[in-house]
């Protein structure tokens, strides 16, 4: 009697995965994705957008990042952020920069004369360009940050509006990368608490450690993307 041939191979696919749209790459299992990024990938669109707006005050930027989910890793998220920022029209860039008012301000240094000089320069900057002064000082010590701010703002006050908008957007890009990286990293959680791939996370309020707003940019540990200002 002829041997029976084995049944055709059937793809081992979860029911939740079979209906998944193919317009975006599937994310590998959540154990390989940082918990903050896994949550960003799986949360409802409105909740994900609200989380992203704590990193950059541009609804257009946040909406684009939400639409392009899921992200397989943090580098892909940061590259998408860079591209989305540079693709914003000037009015949306200004909106994003205006959202930095107070957030990127320098804390008092204790040197009243220097603090006063910086405050006057920031007022002159906002009056000239229509958005607040934004600078990324990653790696700068507190002792040198004030001098670097003063030097940068006096140099940039000589720019024309178009050049300064491009430079301010680049500074914002660097700040946003740090905030996104911190949010995507999240706090360690047991693997069992992560939703299965293809399933949305259970509803829960933001405010857990992995959802903390990063008030200042930090080194993301990921190289900058190849996108450049346009």
C-alpha positions as CSV (number, residue, x, y, z in Angstrom):
1,X,0.0,0.0,0.0
2,X,1.3,3.4,-0.9
3,X,2.3,5.5,2.0
4,X,0.0,8.4,2.8
5,X,1.5,11.8,2.0
6,X,1.5,14.3,4.9
7,X,-1.2,16.9,5.0
8,X,-0.3,20.3,3.4
9,X,1.5,22.6,5.7
10,X,-0.8,25.1,7.4
11,X,0.5,28.4,8.5
12,X,0.6,28.7,12.3
13,X,-1.3,32.0,12.6
14,X,-3.3,33.3,15.5
15,X,-6.9,34.3,14.7
16,X,-6.2,37.9,15.7
17,X,-3.3,37.9,13.1
18,X,-5.3,36.6,10.1
19,X,-7.4,39.7,9.8
20,X,-4.4,42.1,10.3
21,X,-4.0,44.7,7.5
22,X,-0.8,44.2,5.4
23,X,-0.2,47.9,4.8
24,X,2.2,48.1,7.7
25,X,5.0,45.6,8.7
26,X,4.0,43.2,11.5
27,X,5.8,43.7,14.8
28,X,7.6,40.7,16.1
29,X,6.4,39.3,19.5
30,X,6.2,41.9,22.2
31,X,9.0,40.4,24.3
32,X,11.4,41.8,21.7
33,X,9.8,45.3,21.8
34,X,10.3,47.8,24.7
35,X,7.1,48.0,26.8
36,X,6.5,51.7,26.1
37,X,6.8,51.1,22.3
38,X,4.5,48.0,22.6
39,X,1.9,50.2,24.3
40,X,2.3,52.9,21.7
41,X,1.8,50.4,18.9
42,X,-1.3,48.8,20.5
43,X,-3.2,51.7,22.1
44,X,-6.2,53.2,20.4
45,X,-5.4,56.0,18.0
46,X,-6.7,58.8,20.3
47,X,-4.7,57.6,23.3
48,X,-1.5,57.1,21.3
49,X,-1.9,60.6,19.8
50,X,-2.3,62.1,23.2
51,X,0.8,60.3,24.4
52,X,2.8,61.6,21.4
53,X,1.6,65.1,21.9
54,X,3.5,65.2,25.2
55,X,6.7,64.8,23.2
56,X,5.9,67.3,20.5
57,X,2.9,69.8,20.3
58,X,2.0,69.1,16.7
59,X,-1.2,67.3,16.0
60,X,-0.1,66.7,12.4
61,X,3.1,65.1,13.5
62,X,1.4,63.0,16.1
63,X,-1.3,61.9,13.6
64,X,1.2,60.8,11.1
65,X,3.1,58.7,13.6
66,X,-0.1,57.1,14.8
67,X,-1.1,56.3,11.2
68,X,2.2,54.6,10.5
69,X,2.0,52.2,13.4
70,X,3.2,49.6,14.3
71,X,6.9,50.3,14.7
72,X,9.2,47.2,14.9
73,X,11.8,49.0,17.1
74,X,12.7,52.4,18.6
75,X,15.0,53.3,15.7
76,X,12.1,53.0,13.2
77,X,9.9,55.3,15.5
78,X,12.7,57.9,15.7
79,X,13.3,57.9,12.0
80,X,9.5,58.3,11.4
81,X,9.5,61.2,13.8
82,X,12.4,62.9,12.0
83,X,10.7,62.6,8.7
84,X,7.3,63.8,9.9
85,X,8.8,66.9,11.6
86,X,10.7,67.9,8.4
87,X,7.7,67.3,6.3
88,X,5.6,69.8,8.3
89,X,4.7,73.0,6.5
90,X,6.1,76.2,8.1
91,X,2.8,77.0,9.9
92,X,2.8,73.6,11.6
93,X,6.5,73.9,12.5
94,X,5.7,77.1,14.2
95,X,2.8,75.5,16.1
96,X,5.2,72.8,17.3
97,X,7.8,75.3,18.4
98,X,5.2,77.4,20.1
99,X,4.3,74.4,22.2
100,X,7.8,74.4,23.7
101,X,7.1,77.7,25.5
102,X,8.1,77.2,29.1
103,X,9.0,73.6,28.5
104,X,12.5,74.2,27.0
105,X,13.1,77.3,29.2
106,X,16.3,77.4,31.2
107,X,15.9,77.0,35.0
108,X,17.2,79.9,37.1
109,X,21.0,79.6,37.4
110,X,21.5,81.7,40.5
111,X,23.4,84.3,38.5
112,X,20.9,87.2,38.4
113,X,22.7,89.2,35.7
114,X,23.0,86.3,33.4
115,X,19.5,85.2,34.0
116,X,18.2,88.7,33.2
117,X,20.3,88.9,30.1
118,X,18.9,85.6,28.9
119,X,15.3,86.6,29.6
120,X,15.8,89.8,27.6
121,X,17.3,87.9,24.7
122,X,14.4,85.4,24.7
123,X,11.9,88.2,24.6
124,X,13.7,89.8,21.7
125,X,13.9,86.4,19.9
126,X,10.2,85.7,20.3
127,X,9.3,89.2,19.1
128,X,11.4,88.7,16.0
129,X,10.6,85.2,15.0
130,X,7.1,84.6,16.5
131,X,8.1,81.4,18.4
132,X,10.1,80.7,21.6
133,X,13.8,80.0,21.6
134,X,14.5,76.3,21.5
135,X,17.9,74.6,21.9
136,X,18.9,71.1,22.7
137,X,21.8,71.0,25.2
138,X,22.2,67.2,25.6
139,X,25.5,66.5,27.5
140,X,26.0,70.1,28.7
141,X,26.7,70.4,32.4
142,X,24.6,72.8,34.4
143,X,27.6,75.0,34.8
144,X,28.0,75.5,31.1
145,X,24.4,75.4,30.0
146,X,23.6,79.0,30.7
147,X,26.6,80.3,28.7
148,X,25.8,78.0,25.8
149,X,22.2,79.3,25.8
150,X,23.3,82.9,25.8
151,X,25.9,82.3,23.1
152,X,23.4,80.4,20.9
153,X,20.5,82.9,21.2
154,X,22.7,85.9,20.4
155,X,24.1,84.2,17.4
156,X,20.7,83.1,16.2
157,X,19.1,86.5,16.6
158,X,21.1,87.5,13.6
159,X,19.4,84.9,11.3
160,X,16.6,85.6,8.9
161,X,13.3,84.0,9.7
162,X,13.6,81.2,7.1
163,X,17.0,80.1,8.3
164,X,16.0,80.3,12.0
165,X,12.9,78.3,11.5
166,X,15.0,75.5,9.9
167,X,17.5,75.6,12.7
168,X,14.9,75.7,15.4
169,X,13.2,72.7,13.8
170,X,16.5,70.8,14.0
171,X,16.8,71.6,17.7
172,X,13.3,70.5,18.3
173,X,13.9,67.3,16.4
174,X,16.8,66.4,18.8
175,X,14.6,67.2,21.8
176,X,11.7,65.1,20.5
177,X,14.0,62.2,19.8
178,X,15.1,62.1,23.4
179,X,11.5,62.3,24.7
180,X,10.3,59.6,22.3
181,X,13.1,57.3,23.2
182,X,12.4,57.6,26.9
183,X,8.6,57.0,26.3
184,X,9.3,54.0,24.0
185,X,11.7,52.4,26.5
186,X,9.1,52.5,29.3
187,X,9.4,50.7,32.6
188,X,10.1,47.0,32.8
189,X,6.9,45.0,33.1
190,X,6.4,41.2,33.4
191,X,6.0,39.6,29.9
192,X,2.7,38.1,31.0
193,X,1.2,41.6,31.4
194,X,1.9,42.5,27.8
195,X,-1.0,42.1,25.4
196,X,-0.7,39.4,22.7
197,X,0.5,40.6,19.3
198,X,-2.5,41.9,17.3
199,X,-4.5,42.7,20.4
200,X,-4.9,46.2,21.9
201,X,-3.8,46.9,25.4
202,X,-6.5,47.1,28.1
203,X,-7.7,50.5,28.8
204,X,-5.8,52.2,31.6
205,X,-5.0,55.9,32.4
206,X,-1.7,57.4,31.5
207,X,0.5,58.3,34.4
208,X,2.4,55.0,35.0
209,X,6.2,55.2,35.0
210,X,6.5,54.3,31.4
211,X,4.2,57.2,30.5
212,X,6.1,59.8,32.3
213,X,6.8,62.9,30.3
214,X,10.4,63.4,29.6
215,X,10.9,67.1,30.5
216,X,14.3,67.3,28.8
217,X,15.9,65.4,26.0
218,X,18.2,62.5,26.9
219,X,20.6,60.5,24.7
220,X,18.4,58.0,23.0
221,X,21.2,55.5,22.4
222,X,20.1,55.4,18.8
223,X,21.9,57.1,15.9
224,X,20.3,60.0,14.2
225,X,18.3,59.2,11.1
226,X,19.7,60.3,7.7
227,X,17.0,63.0,7.3
228,X,18.2,66.5,6.9
229,X,16.4,69.9,7.1
230,X,14.7,71.0,3.9
